[in-house]
Amino acid sequence: MADLLERLFHLKHSGTTVRTELLAGLTTFMTMAYIIFVNPSMLSQAGMDHGAVFVATCLAAAIGCLVMGFFANYPVALAPGMGLNAFFAFTVVGQMGYSWQTALGAVFISGTIFFLLSVFKIREMIIRSIPLALRSGIAAGIGLFLGFIALRNAGIVVDNEATLVTMGDLAAWPPIMTIFGFVLITALYQKQVVGSVLIGVLSITLLSLLVGEVEWQGVFAPPPSIAPTFLQLDIRGALDVGMASVIFSLLFVDLFDTSGTLLAVAQKGKLFNKEGNLPRMGRALMADGTASVFSSLLGTSNTTSYVESCAGIAVGGKTGLTAVVVAILFLLALFFAPLAGTVPAYATAPALLFVAVLMTHSIVHIDWHDMTEAAPVIIAAITMPLTFSVTTGIALGFITYTAIKLVSGRWELLSPMLIALSVLFVVKLFIFP
């Protein structure tokens, strides 16, 4: 077995051992296992079967990790992405009115395009054409979007006829638990406690059980049936003209999310070569695209690389064996379906709110002395939660960025692709809304 692992992952060459990789895999899994509870909770609000999404989440994560581990040999774990699942459930299905089957079709198409872009190495050209400011603003906007969803799910923010939104009853149990959970998660994270988010979710669930707010459903059981979501995607429906912006948004967010995560993980693990490049970058991106395609077939939103992989790298993970260990743990998690069903929606709200904090950090990269950079970023960021649409935020960010650069006489900073995308967004929003 040791010889086989050495041949597959080149452990000695990477300066690691089987024991270290096992520990790294366990650490990474603990930091991202919250997705097992959060993802079914979010997608069930789109009308999808909670148990089936739970199984799809575990299987999609396992497949993504296995492909990344064996094909790219990187200690990077994958799972259905935060932000992408919110866009799927609340924008595509909730606001735009498409069925979740059609949304899965869009996931399939975006994943396939992502894979092809990686194969033909077009990804670099696209990334270079989009300014860093816009990329940072979109990430921050998705963070604010997640934060708004968390506050709404917890009952901290409620609707109001006069002001659209207002504060809910903070003395109610869900708001109290959300505030407690967020404080707990943040404090544990600052103390570098492994699995801080997972601990927060489970702590709220335990307290809710003790006071009788939720019903105990058990811990272990055979996995639920995946039949309600398996192969239920509607690709023909996703080819509707109105879905073009949805597919682009899924592709765009996944593309930059994955690229940014891989670069962050590579920097943390010192995986760059002497030329400053990441070897097998194309393989890692293809693993991400492949995982998203499988996600759509299984019945969940896009799967993407997780920055929580840095936690495993911090304890010594250097090869794909770390990702394979994470995959095995996700498969074992299939037998914890009753526990996932016990977790109330408000117990996942602090996790969403904390991830929102992490994502809005990207806004520090903005040059605040240049208003032609800063203004479009803020437009993109604030319109996502206020219009309840990631697509609208991306579109308005592109349009305002291009328009402000043109009017200020700085058109030479605009790439042809950026201009073309801005024109397409104008057509989508103002001519054929």
C-alpha positions in Angstrom: 0.0 0.0 0.0 2.8 2.4 0.8 4.5 1.8 -2.5 1.2 2.3 -4.3 0.5 5.6 -2.6 4.1 6.7 -3.4 3.6 6.0 -7.1 0.2 7.8 -7.1 1.1 10.9 -5.1 4.9 11.1 -5.0 4.9 11.7 -1.3 8.7 11.6 -0.8 9.3 14.0 -3.6 6.8 16.4 -2.1 8.4 16.0 1.4 5.4 14.5 3.2 4.2 11.2 4.7 1.0 9.2 4.7 0.4 10.1 8.3 0.8 13.8 7.6 -1.6 13.6 4.6 -4.2 11.8 6.6 -4.1 14.4 9.3 -4.3 17.2 6.7 -7.3 15.6 5.1 -9.1 15.3 8.4 -8.3 18.9 9.2 -9.6 20.2 5.8 -12.8 18.1 6.1 -13.5 19.5 9.6 -13.3 23.1 8.4 -15.6 22.5 5.4 -18.0 19.9 6.7 -20.6 22.6 7.5 -21.6 22.4 3.8 -23.2 19.1 4.5 -25.8 20.9 6.6 -25.9 24.3 4.9 -26.3 23.2 1.3 -29.4 21.0 1.8 -31.0 23.7 3.9 -30.5 26.3 1.2 -31.5 24.2 -1.8 -34.5 22.8 -0.1 -35.9 26.4 -0.1 -35.9 26.0 -3.9 -38.2 23.1 -3.6 -35.6 20.3 -3.8 -35.8 17.2 -1.6 -33.6 17.8 1.5 -32.4 14.2 1.8 -31.6 13.9 -1.9 -29.6 17.1 -1.8 -27.8 15.9 1.3 -26.7 12.8 -0.6 -25.9 14.8 -3.8 -23.8 17.2 -1.7 -21.7 14.4 -0.2 -21.3 12.6 -3.5 -20.4 15.7 -5.5 -17.8 16.7 -2.9 -16.3 13.2 -2.9 -16.1 13.0 -6.7 -14.6 16.5 -6.9 -12.0 15.6 -4.3 -11.1 12.3 -5.9 -10.6 13.9 -9.4 -8.5 16.7 -7.8 -6.5 14.2 -5.8 -5.8 11.5 -8.5 -5.8 13.7 -11.6 -4.2 17.0 -10.4 -2.4 15.6 -7.3 -3.1 18.8 -5.2 -4.3 18.9 -1.6 -7.3 20.9 -2.6 -10.8 19.8 -1.5 -14.0 20.6 -3.4 -17.7 20.8 -2.5 -20.8 22.7 -3.7 -19.8 26.4 -3.4 -21.2 28.9 -1.1 -22.6 31.9 -3.0 -23.2 29.7 -6.0 -25.8 27.7 -4.0 -27.5 31.0 -2.9 -27.6 32.2 -6.5 -29.1 28.9 -7.5 -31.8 28.8 -4.9 -32.8 32.5 -4.3 -32.0 34.2 -7.7 -32.5 31.6 -10.4 -35.4 29.7 -8.8 -36.7 32.1 -6.2 -36.6 35.4 -8.1 -36.4 34.6 -11.8 -39.0 31.8 -11.4 -37.2 29.0 -13.2 -37.6 25.4 -12.0 -34.8 23.8 -10.0 -34.5 21.3 -12.8 -33.8 24.1 -15.3 -31.3 25.5 -12.8 -29.5 22.2 -12.7 -29.4 22.3 -16.5 -27.6 25.6 -16.3 -25.1 24.1 -13.8 -24.4 21.3 -16.3 -23.8 23.8 -19.2 -21.7 26.1 -17.1 -19.6 23.2 -15.8 -19.1 21.9 -19.4 -18.0 25.3 -20.6 -15.7 25.7 -17.6 -14.1 22.3 -18.5 -13.6 23.3 -22.2 -12.2 26.7 -21.3 -9.6 24.8 -19.1 -8.8 22.3 -21.8 -8.2 24.9 -24.5 -6.5 27.3 -22.0 -8.9 30.2 -22.7 -9.3 30.8 -19.0 -6.2 32.9 -18.7 -7.4 35.3 -21.4 -10.7 35.7 -19.8 -9.2 36.4 -16.3 -6.8 38.9 -17.7 -9.5 40.8 -19.5 -11.6 41.4 -16.3 -10.1 44.0 -14.0 -9.1 43.0 -10.4 -11.5 45.6 -9.0 -14.5 44.1 -10.6 -13.5 40.6 -9.5 -13.1 41.8 -5.9 -16.4 43.7 -6.0 -18.3 40.6 -7.2 -16.8 38.5 -4.5 -17.7 41.1 -1.9 -21.2 41.4 -3.3 -21.8 37.7 -3.1 -20.6 37.9 0.5 -23.2 40.7 1.2 -25.8 38.6 -0.5 -25.1 35.6 1.7 -25.2 37.9 4.8 -28.6 39.2 3.8 -29.9 35.7 3.3 -28.5 34.7 6.7 -30.2 37.6 8.5 -33.5 36.9 6.7 -33.4 33.1 7.5 -32.7 34.0 11.1 -35.6 36.4 11.4 -33.3 39.3 12.2 -34.3 41.1 9.0 -38.0 40.9 8.0 -40.1 42.6 5.4 -41.8 46.0 5.9 -44.3 47.7 3.6 -43.0 51.2 4.3 -39.2 50.6 4.3 -39.0 47.2 2.5 -37.0 45.7 5.3 -36.8 46.2 9.1 -35.5 44.5 12.2 -37.3 41.4 13.4 -38.0 40.2 17.0 -34.5 39.8 18.4 -36.0 38.2 21.5 -37.2 35.2 19.5 -35.2 32.0 19.7 -33.8 31.9 16.0 -32.3 35.4 16.2 -30.8 34.8 19.6 -29.2 31.5 18.4 -27.9 33.2 15.2 -26.2 35.9 17.2 -24.8 33.4 19.7 -23.6 31.1 16.9 -21.9 33.9 14.9 -20.1 35.2 18.0 -19.0 31.6 18.8 -17.8 30.8 15.3 -15.9 34.1 15.0 -14.2 33.7 18.4 -13.2 30.1 17.7 -11.9 31.0 14.2 -9.8 33.8 15.7 -8.3 31.2 18.1 -7.6 28.9 15.1 -9.8 26.2 16.4 -10.2 23.6 13.7 -13.9 23.2 12.6 -15.1 26.4 14.1 -18.0 26.8 11.7 -19.1 23.2 12.2 -18.8 23.6 16.0 -21.1 26.6 15.8 -23.8 24.9 13.7 -23.8 21.8 16.0 -23.8 23.9 19.2 -26.9 25.7 18.1 -28.6 22.4 17.2 -27.7 20.9 20.6 -29.1 23.9 22.5 -32.3 23.9 20.4 -32.7 20.2 21.2 -32.3 20.8 24.9 -35.0 23.5 25.0 -37.3 21.5 22.7 -37.1 23.9 19.7 -36.3 21.0 17.3 -37.1 17.3 17.1 -34.3 14.8 17.5 -34.1 12.6 14.4 -31.0 10.5 15.3 -27.4 10.4 14.1 -26.8 7.3 11.9 -28.9 5.8 9.2 -28.6 4.4 5.7 -28.3 7.3 3.2 -31.6 8.7 1.9 -32.7 8.1 -1.7 -31.1 10.4 -4.3 -33.8 9.6 -6.8 -35.8 12.9 -6.3 -32.8 14.9 -7.8 -30.7 12.3 -9.7 -30.6 13.1 -13.4 -33.5 15.5 -13.0 -31.7 18.4 -14.8 -33.5 20.1 -17.7 -30.8 21.0 -20.2 -33.4 22.0 -22.9 -35.0 24.5 -20.5 -31.5 25.9 -19.6 -30.9 26.6 -23.3 -33.7 29.3 -23.2 -32.4 32.7 -24.2 -33.3 34.2 -20.8 -31.0 31.7 -19.1 -27.9 33.0 -20.9 -27.1 35.5 -18.2 -27.6 32.8 -15.5 -25.2 30.4 -17.2 -22.7 33.3 -17.6 -23.0 34.2 -14.0 -22.5 30.7 -12.8 -19.5 30.3 -15.1 -18.0 33.7 -14.2 -18.3 33.3 -10.4 -17.0 29.7 -10.5 -14.1 30.7 -12.8 -12.8 33.4 -10.5 -13.7 31.7 -7.3 -11.7 28.6 -8.3 -8.8 30.5 -9.8 -8.5 32.6 -6.7 -8.7 29.7 -4.4 -6.1 27.7 -6.2 -3.7 30.6 -6.1 -4.3 31.2 -2.4 -3.8 27.5 -1.7 -0.7 27.3 -3.8 0.8 30.3 -2.0 0.0 28.8 1.4 1.5 25.4 0.5 4.4 26.9 -1.5 3.4 24.9 -4.6 4.6 27.4 -7.2 7.6 26.3 -9.4 10.8 28.4 -10.0 9.0 30.4 -12.7 6.3 31.4 -10.3 3.7 29.2 -12.0 1.4 26.6 -10.6 2.2 23.2 -12.3 -0.8 21.2 -13.4 -3.1 24.3 -13.0 -5.0 23.1 -16.1 -5.7 19.8 -14.5 -6.9 21.4 -11.3 -9.3 23.6 -13.3 -10.5 20.6 -15.3 -11.2 18.8 -12.0 -13.4 21.7 -10.9 -15.3 21.7 -14.2 -15.8 17.9 -14.1 -17.1 18.2 -10.5 -19.7 20.8 -11.5 -21.0 18.5 -14.3 -21.4 15.7 -11.9 -23.1 18.1 -9.4 -25.8 18.8 -12.0 -26.3 15.1 -12.6 -26.5 14.3 -8.9 -28.8 17.2 -8.0 -26.9 20.1 -6.5 -25.3 23.5 -7.4 -21.8 24.0 -8.8 -19.0 22.3 -7.0 -15.8 24.4 -6.6 -12.5 24.4 -4.8 -12.6 25.4 -1.1 -10.2 27.9 0.4 -10.6 25.9 3.6 -8.1 23.6 2.0 -5.5 26.0 3.4 -6.2 24.5 6.9 -5.0 21.1 5.8 -2.0 22.6 4.1 -1.1 24.4 7.3 -0.7 21.0 9.0 1.5 19.6 6.2 -0.7 18.5 3.4 1.1 18.7 0.1 -0.3 16.1 -2.3 -3.6 14.8 -3.7 -3.7 12.2 -0.9 -5.1 14.9 1.3 -8.0 15.5 -1.1 -8.6 11.7 -1.3 -8.9 11.5 2.4 -11.5 14.3 2.4 -13.4 12.4 -0.3 -13.5 9.3 1.9 -14.8 11.4 4.8 -17.5 12.9 2.7 -18.6 9.4 1.7 -18.7 8.3 5.4 -20.8 11.4 6.1 -23.6 9.9 3.9 -24.6 7.9 7.0 -25.2 11.0 9.1 -28.4 12.0 7.3 -30.6 12.1 10.4 -28.2 14.5 12.0 -28.4 16.7 8.9 -32.2 16.6 9.1 -32.1 17.6 12.8 -30.2 20.8 12.1 -32.7 23.7 11.9 -32.4 26.4 9.2 -31.4 29.1 11.7 -28.5 27.0 12.9 -26.9 27.4 9.5 -27.5 31.2 9.4 -24.4 32.0 11.5 -22.3 29.9 9.1 -23.7 31.9 6.1 -23.0 35.1 8.0 -19.5 34.2 8.8 -18.7 33.1 5.2 -20.1 36.5 4.2 -17.5 38.2 6.4 -14.7 36.1 4.8 -15.9 36.9 1.2 -16.3 40.7 1.8 -12.6 40.8 2.7 -11.8 41.0 -1.0 -12.9 44.6 -1.1 -9.6 45.6 0.5 -7.9 45.2 -2.9 -9.8 48.2 -4.3 -7.9 51.4 -5.0 -10.0 53.9 -3.1 -8.1 56.8 -4.5 -9.4 56.0 -8.0 -13.1 56.5 -8.2 -13.3 55.0 -11.6 -12.3 51.8 -9.9 -14.1 52.1 -6.6 -17.5 53.3 -7.7 -18.4 50.4 -10.0 -17.2 48.0 -7.3 -19.6 49.4 -4.8 -22.4 49.4 -7.4 -21.8 45.7 -8.0 -21.5 44.8 -4.3 -24.6 46.6 -3.0 -27.0 45.7 -5.8 -26.5 42.0 -5.3 -28.3 41.8 -1.9 -30.6 44.8 -2.6 -31.9 43.3 -5.9 -31.6 39.8 -4.6 -29.7 38.9 -7.7 -26.0 38.0 -8.3 -26.6 38.4 -12.1 -27.9 42.0 -11.7 -25.0 42.9 -9.5 -22.5 41.6 -12.0 -24.2 43.3 -14.9 -24.4 46.7 -13.3 -20.8 46.4 -12.2 -19.7 45.7 -15.7 -21.8 48.5 -17.2 -20.8 51.2 -14.8 -17.2 50.3 -14.9 -17.1 50.5 -18.7 -19.2 53.7 -18.8 -17.2 55.5 -16.2 -13.9 54.6 -17.9 -15.2 55.9 -21.2 -16.6 59.1 -19.9 -13.5 59.9 -17.9 -11.4 59.4 -21.0 -9.6 56.2 -19.8 -11.0 53.9 -22.5 -7.5 52.5 -23.2 -7.9 50.5 -19.9 -10.9 48.6 -21.3 -10.4 45.2 -23.0 -12.5 44.3 -26.0 -14.0 41.4 -24.0 -15.0 43.7 -21.2 -16.7 46.1 -23.6 -18.5 43.3 -25.4 -19.8 41.9 -22.1 -20.9 45.3 -21.0 -22.9 45.8 -24.2 -24.5 42.4 -23.8 -25.5 43.3 -20.2 -27.1 46.6 -21.4 -29.1 44.6 -24.0 -30.2 42.1 -21.3 -31.2 44.7 -18.7 -32.6 47.6 -20.7 -33.8 46.2 -24.0 -34.8 42.6 -23.3 -35.2 42.4 -19.5 
